[in-house]
Amino acid sequence: MGLFGGDFYAHSLQMTTRIQVIFPEVSNDVTPVVEGEPRVLYLLHGLAANCGEWTRFSKIEYYAKKYNFIIIMPEVQRSFYCDSAYGPKYFTYIADELPAICAKWFCITQDPARTFIAGESMGGYGAVKAAMRRPKSYNAVATLSGVLDYPHIAREIIAGNWTDVAKSELCALHGASGLPAPEDDVLALMQAQAQNPNRPRLIQLCGTEDFLYQDNQTFRLQAQKAGYGHTYMEWQGDHEWPFWDVAIQRAIQFFLQLDMDTTPIY
């Protein structure tokens, strides 16, 4: 397995940032389920993490080889994948600059039929936002325990009921009110794309003990009402890596349109 990390200057961030990339190579230690030209998965991190969390806490290197995916793992700090009001343009970086850099430096395809995006928690929010705002760029998107009712979370933060994020952080991202604009509301974005015949396929996964479970149900019901036609999966689990390590396998199987009733979990 080829795992590479590096630092480079991103113009949309106006600073140096870091990335990790996994390339699946042929070897004798893993029998691939899928062969041929690799597909590409942009895999996003959560609120308190960085680009290394997926390689530290999951078996994503094994899955990359098993399912034949190039995995691109960027870093965006605590940005909620937003173009901030007073700082770096994190959404522009993820959605536009990063794919162009990867295509130039690594000769990675930008063919939307072979390009996918996923993430957990804050990264699950960022993945859906990228897919809904750039629907021509991705075949499918997966959100794992995603922050899918961001305006609700923002109001809770402003009221002092969600202490993982300070109100001042939201004001830096969104301006004095701290409330996200419509382009950062994935519920509204999903509803706007629901009748687009070329919308990205969507899978939503959440543990039944997750503190974001009710917000995920809000998204699930709104997607069903809008007629998006997405896939929803849940099972017992909390907001933690034992759940996400299984969920990312299910997401990849969904991307590949494998039979998830018969394809095993490794």
C-alpha positions in Angstrom: 0.0 0.0 0.0 1.3 3.4 -0.9 0.6 6.0 1.8 2.0 9.5 1.1 1.8 12.7 3.0 2.9 16.2 2.2 2.7 19.9 2.7 1.9 22.5 0.1 0.6 26.0 -0.3 -3.1 26.4 -1.1 -4.1 29.7 -2.7 -7.7 29.5 -1.5 -6.5 29.1 2.1 -3.5 31.5 1.8 -1.4 29.2 3.8 0.4 25.9 3.8 -1.8 22.8 4.4 -1.3 19.1 4.6 -2.7 16.1 2.7 -2.5 12.3 2.9 -3.1 10.1 -0.2 -3.4 6.3 -0.4 -2.6 4.5 -3.6 -3.7 0.9 -3.9 -0.8 -1.2 -5.4 -0.7 -4.9 -6.4 0.7 -7.2 -3.7 0.1 -10.6 -2.1 -1.3 -9.5 1.2 -4.8 -8.5 0.1 -7.1 -10.0 -2.5 -9.0 -7.2 -4.3 -12.7 -7.3 -4.7 -12.4 -4.9 -7.6 -9.6 -4.6 -10.1 -8.7 -2.3 -13.0 -8.3 1.5 -12.9 -8.8 2.8 -9.4 -11.7 5.0 -8.5 -11.1 8.2 -6.4 -12.5 8.9 -2.9 -12.1 12.3 -1.2 -12.4 11.3 2.5 -13.0 14.2 5.0 -12.2 14.5 8.7 -14.2 15.5 11.7 -14.2 18.6 13.9 -11.3 17.9 16.3 -9.2 15.9 13.9 -6.8 16.3 10.9 -5.9 14.6 7.7 -4.4 11.6 9.6 -7.4 10.5 11.6 -8.7 8.0 9.0 -5.3 6.2 8.8 -4.9 6.2 12.6 -8.4 5.0 13.6 -9.7 2.9 10.8 -8.5 0.2 8.4 -8.9 2.6 5.4 -5.5 1.5 3.9 -6.8 -2.1 3.7 -10.1 -1.0 2.3 -8.4 1.1 -0.4 -6.6 -2.0 -1.6 -9.6 -4.3 -1.2 -11.9 -2.1 -3.1 -9.3 -0.5 -5.4 -9.7 3.2 -4.4 -7.3 6.1 -4.4 -8.1 7.9 -1.1 -7.4 11.6 -0.8 -7.6 12.9 2.8 -7.2 16.7 3.1 -7.1 19.0 6.2 -9.4 21.9 7.0 -9.1 22.4 10.8 -12.4 23.4 12.5 -13.8 25.1 9.5 -17.0 23.1 8.8 -15.8 23.1 5.2 -17.0 26.7 4.8 -15.6 29.8 3.0 -15.2 31.8 6.2 -16.3 35.4 6.5 -12.9 36.6 7.8 -10.4 34.0 6.8 -9.6 31.0 4.5 -11.9 29.7 1.8 -12.1 26.1 3.0 -15.1 25.1 0.8 -13.4 26.5 -2.3 -10.2 24.6 -1.4 -12.0 21.3 -1.0 -14.4 21.6 -3.9 -12.2 23.3 -6.5 -8.6 23.8 -5.7 -7.8 20.4 -4.2 -9.2 18.3 -7.2 -7.2 20.5 -9.6 -4.0 20.0 -7.6 -4.5 16.2 -7.4 -5.2 16.0 -11.1 -2.0 18.0 -11.9 0.4 16.4 -9.4 -0.8 12.8 -9.2 -2.6 12.4 -12.5 -5.7 11.5 -10.6 -8.9 11.4 -12.7 -11.5 14.2 -12.5 -14.0 12.0 -14.3 -17.2 12.4 -12.1 -18.3 8.9 -12.9 -15.2 7.6 -11.0 -15.1 10.3 -8.3 -16.7 10.0 -4.8 -16.7 11.9 -1.5 -17.4 10.9 2.1 -16.7 11.9 5.6 -17.7 11.4 9.3 -19.3 14.0 11.6 -18.2 17.4 10.4 -16.7 15.6 7.4 -20.0 14.0 6.7 -21.5 17.5 6.5 -18.7 18.7 4.3 -19.1 15.8 1.9 -22.8 16.4 1.4 -22.2 20.1 0.9 -19.6 19.5 -1.7 -21.7 17.0 -3.6 -24.8 19.2 -3.5 -23.0 22.4 -4.6 -20.9 20.6 -7.2 -23.2 17.8 -8.4 -21.4 17.4 -11.7 -18.1 16.5 -9.9 -19.2 13.4 -8.0 -20.8 10.0 -8.8 -21.9 9.5 -5.2 -21.6 10.8 -1.6 -21.6 9.2 1.8 -22.3 10.9 5.1 -21.4 9.0 8.3 -23.0 10.4 11.4 -23.0 13.8 9.6 -23.8 17.2 11.0 -26.8 17.4 8.7 -28.9 20.1 10.4 -26.1 22.6 10.7 -28.4 25.6 11.4 -29.8 23.7 14.4 -26.4 23.0 15.7 -25.3 26.6 15.1 -28.3 27.8 17.1 -27.4 25.4 19.9 -23.8 26.7 19.9 -25.0 30.3 20.1 -27.3 29.5 23.0 -24.4 27.9 24.8 -25.9 24.4 24.7 -23.2 22.8 22.6 -19.8 23.5 24.2 -17.5 21.7 21.6 -17.6 24.9 19.5 -17.4 28.5 20.7 -19.9 31.1 19.4 -16.9 33.2 18.3 -15.8 30.4 16.0 -19.1 30.6 14.2 -18.9 34.4 14.0 -15.5 34.0 12.3 -17.0 31.6 9.8 -20.3 33.2 9.1 -20.3 36.8 10.3 -21.7 38.6 13.3 -24.8 36.4 13.6 -22.9 33.2 13.6 -25.6 31.6 11.5 -24.8 29.8 8.3 -25.9 31.2 5.0 -28.2 29.1 2.7 -25.1 27.8 0.7 -23.9 26.2 4.0 -27.3 24.5 4.8 -27.2 21.0 3.5 -30.9 20.4 4.1 -31.7 23.2 1.7 -29.0 22.2 -0.8 -30.3 18.6 -0.8 -33.8 19.7 -1.4 -32.7 21.9 -4.3 -30.9 19.0 -6.0 -33.6 16.4 -5.3 -35.2 16.7 -8.8 -31.9 17.0 -10.6 -31.8 13.9 -12.8 -28.0 13.9 -12.6 -27.8 14.4 -8.8 -25.1 12.4 -7.0 -26.2 9.1 -5.5 -26.4 9.5 -1.7 -26.0 7.1 1.2 -26.6 8.2 4.9 -25.3 6.1 7.8 -25.8 6.8 11.5 -25.6 4.9 14.7 -28.8 4.6 16.8 -26.9 5.9 20.0 -25.3 8.8 18.2 -25.9 12.3 19.7 -26.6 13.5 16.1 -29.2 10.7 15.5 -32.2 13.1 15.7 -30.6 15.6 13.3 -29.9 12.7 11.0 -33.6 11.7 11.2 -34.5 15.2 10.2 -32.3 15.0 7.1 -33.6 11.5 6.3 -37.2 12.5 6.4 -36.6 15.7 4.4 -34.7 13.7 1.8 -37.6 11.2 1.5 -40.2 14.0 1.3 -38.1 15.8 -1.4 -37.9 12.6 -3.4 -34.1 12.5 -3.4 -34.1 8.7 -3.5 -31.2 8.2 -1.1 -30.1 5.1 0.8 -30.3 5.1 4.6 -28.6 2.6 7.0 -28.5 2.5 10.8 -27.5 0.0 13.4 -26.4 0.1 17.0 -23.5 2.4 17.5 -22.3 5.7 18.9 -20.3 8.7 17.5 -17.1 6.8 17.4 -14.7 4.8 15.2 -16.0 1.3 15.7 -19.2 2.4 13.9 -17.4 4.5 11.2 -14.9 1.7 10.4 -17.9 -0.5 9.4 -19.8 2.4 7.9 -17.1 3.4 5.5 -17.0 -0.1 4.1 -20.8 0.0 3.5 -20.3 3.4 1.8 -17.7 2.0 -0.5 -19.9 -1.0 -1.3 -22.7 1.5 -2.1 -20.3 3.5 -4.4 -19.4 0.3 -6.3 -23.1 -0.8 -6.4 -22.2 -4.1 -4.7 -24.9 -6.2 -3.0 -24.7 -5.1 0.6 -26.8 -8.0 1.7 -24.2 -10.5 0.5 -20.9 -8.6 0.4 -19.0 -9.2 3.7 -17.6 -6.7 6.1 -13.8 -7.2 6.4 
